[in-house]
Amino acid sequence: MPKVIYRQHDGSEETVDVRAGTSLMLGALTNGVEGIEAECGGSCMCATCHVYVDEAWLDKLPKVQVLEDEMLDDTAAERKPNSRLSCQIEMSDALDGIVVEMPETQI
């Protein structure tokens, strides 16, 4: 099963297995990873699952779609070039080992 490395704002990390086809958001929630609120439950209707994707992985992700781009404008923490909503990143074998960092705050 592919692994995701969730890095907290303080630098601590947690590596968890996330089944292919599952969003990074849901992977964090089901594994008890702190730092993702997911108030809308993964509907791309809020920005409380905001993460910073390690730059080495950005080219392996699908492009940001219009709705996600709009939601990223409303993040509680600074939007950066590597900002994504974890509900919009579907885990796959190609993403095995992806590193995402949680921002300091989601709300």
N, C-alpha and C positions, 0 to 999 in steps of 0.2 A: 504494500500500500504506500502511496506517495507520502512524503513527510513535508510539513510546513514548520519553519522556525519563526515563532512569534517572539519578537523582541519588545520588551517593555521600554518605556521612555527612560527608565533608570539604567538600561543596558542589560538587565537580566533577561534570560531567554528560556523558552519552553518549546521543545520539539514534540510535535504530535502527528499521528497518522491521520490523514484526511482522505477519505474514499474519493476516487476519481468521480467527477460529476457533481461533487458537493462544493458549495461556495466556501471560500476562506472564512467568511463570516460565520456560517453554520458550523464549520469545523472548529472555530474558536469557542462558540457557545456550547457545543456538545462536549467539548473537552475541558470546560471550566477555565478557559484562558481569560484573564481579566483584561479590561481595556477596550472592549467592544460592547457598546450598549445595544445596538440593533433595535432601536425603538419601533421601526416600521416592519420588522421581521424579514427584511430582505427584499422589499418591494421597490427599492431605489426611490424612496419617497422622503428620505431624511438623510442626514450625513453623519449618523452616529456609529457608523462602522468604518470610518475613515482610517486608512493606514498609509504608511509610506513604504512603497515597494523598493527593496534594494535595487539600485540602478543596474546591476548585472542581470536582472530578470525582466526589465522593462520591455525589451524587444521580443520577449516570448509571450507577452500578453496581447489580447485583442485590443484594438484601439478604443479609447474612451468614446462612448456614445453620447449623443446630445443630452439626454436626461441625466446621465451620470455627471457630465460636465457641469450642468446647471446645479446639481446638488452639491458638487465640490466647492461651488462658490459660497456655500452656506456652512462650511465646516467651522467648528468652534476653535480649532487649532489652525495655525498657519497652513494655507494651501501651498504646496511645493510642486515642482515639475513631476515628482514621482508620487504624488498623491493619487490614491484610488479609493473607491468604495469596495470593501472586501466582499460585499454581497454580489458584486458584479464580476468577480474573478472566480471562475469555475476551475477547481483542481483537476489536474490531469497528470499522467505519467511524465509528460514533458516538463512539468513544473515541480517535480520531485526535488525537494531541498530549498524551495523558494523561501526567502527571508522577507518578512514584513515587520515594520516597526509601528507600534501604537503611538499616536501623538500623546501629548501631556494630558489632554482632556478631550472628551467627545461632546460634552454639553456645557 
